[in-house]
Amino acid sequence: MRPLAALLLFTLSGAVAAANDDIPLNELAFLDKIQTISKATILEQLGDPSNIINIRNRQTNELTGAIWRYRYLNTSEDGDYYKATELDFIGDRVVTVVFINTDFEDADTAALPADAECPASC
């Protein structure tokens, strides 16, 4: 009987963990989760970013990547908010996360146009 009870408890705990698919905002938990989910899920849970730069292939005009920035989204381990969080996408997935403690206007990529081009090898 004990193995059956243990199996039931294990199954139920997995269902609870699977039901909690919210994106955590603490930086380390955020890093673990964000690269496993799609753009659509990120938009659904976090809303529209404050700033979007789309990266297109120069020859095909195909959207190959994007840079999304959110303001005051994530907290550091000591609980302080980062001024910005940058999510760099290739296709539908996050490939790089940058936590920023400067304002958007101070960041280097703020000068990029809303639609930037990448070389043909992109």
N, C-alpha and C positions, 0 to 999 in steps of 0.2 A: 504494500500500500504506500509506503514511503516514497519509492521511486516514482509512482504515479503522481503523488502530491508535489514532489520536486519538479517533475516535468510540467505540471499545470502551472506552478508558480513561475517557472522560467519562461513559459510561453506567454503568460500574462504580463510579466515584466517587460518582455520584448515588445508587446503590443503597446504598452504605455510609452516606451521609449520611441517607438515609431510614430506614435500620435503627436509627439512633441517635436515637430519639424520647424519650429520657429528659429529664425536666425538670431543667435546670441549677439550681444553688442559688446561684451568684454573682448578685448583684442585677441587673446589666445584662443578662446572658444570660437570667435568669429573666423579666425584664420583656418581652423579645423573644418568649419562648416561651409564657408562661402565658395570654396573651389569645387564643391561637390554638387552644386545646384545650378539651375539654368537662369538665364536673364529674366525669363518670365516670372519665375518664382521670386527672384530678387525684387523685381518691380512690384509684385503683388504684396510682398511683406515690408519692403522699405520705402515704397513709393518712388516717384520720379526723382532722379538726381538733380542737384543744383546746377550742374554743368555737364554737358556731354560733348565730346569730340569724336566724330566718326572717322575711321580710317578706311580709305577706299583704295583698291588696286588701280594704279594709274592707267593701265591698258584696258581693263575690263569694266572699270567703274563699280566693281563688286565690293560690297561692304565686307571687309576682312577683319576689322577689329574696332574697338571703341575704348574710350577713356571716360569713365563716369566718376564724378566727384560729389560726395555728400558732405554736408556741413554738420559738425557736432553730432556724429553718429555713434562713434565708438569710444569706449573708455579704456584707459591704460589699467595696468594691474593695481595701481594705487587709487583708481576711481576717478581720475581727472579725465575730462573729455579732450580728444584731439580736435583741433579746429576743422580738419578735413580728413576724409578718407577717400583715397583714389582706388578705383577698381579698373584694372586693365584687362580687356577681353580680347581673345582671339576666337572668332566665331561666337558661339553661345556660352563659352565658359570663361571664368575668371582665371587668369594666369599669373597676375601680380596684384598684390595689395600693398598700398603705401599709406601709412598713417602720417599726417602732416600737421605740424604745429605752427604754420604760417598761414596767412590769409591767401585766398585764391589769387588775388591780384599780385602777390609777391612771388608766386610760383612761376617757374620757367615756362610751363606749357600753357599758361593763361594767354600767351600771345598767339597760339595756334588758332587757325580758323575753325569754325564749327565742323567743317568737313575737310580733313587733311588728306593728302595723297601719300601713298607709300610706293616705293619702286616696284617694278614688274616682278621682282623676286619675292615680293611680300606674300 
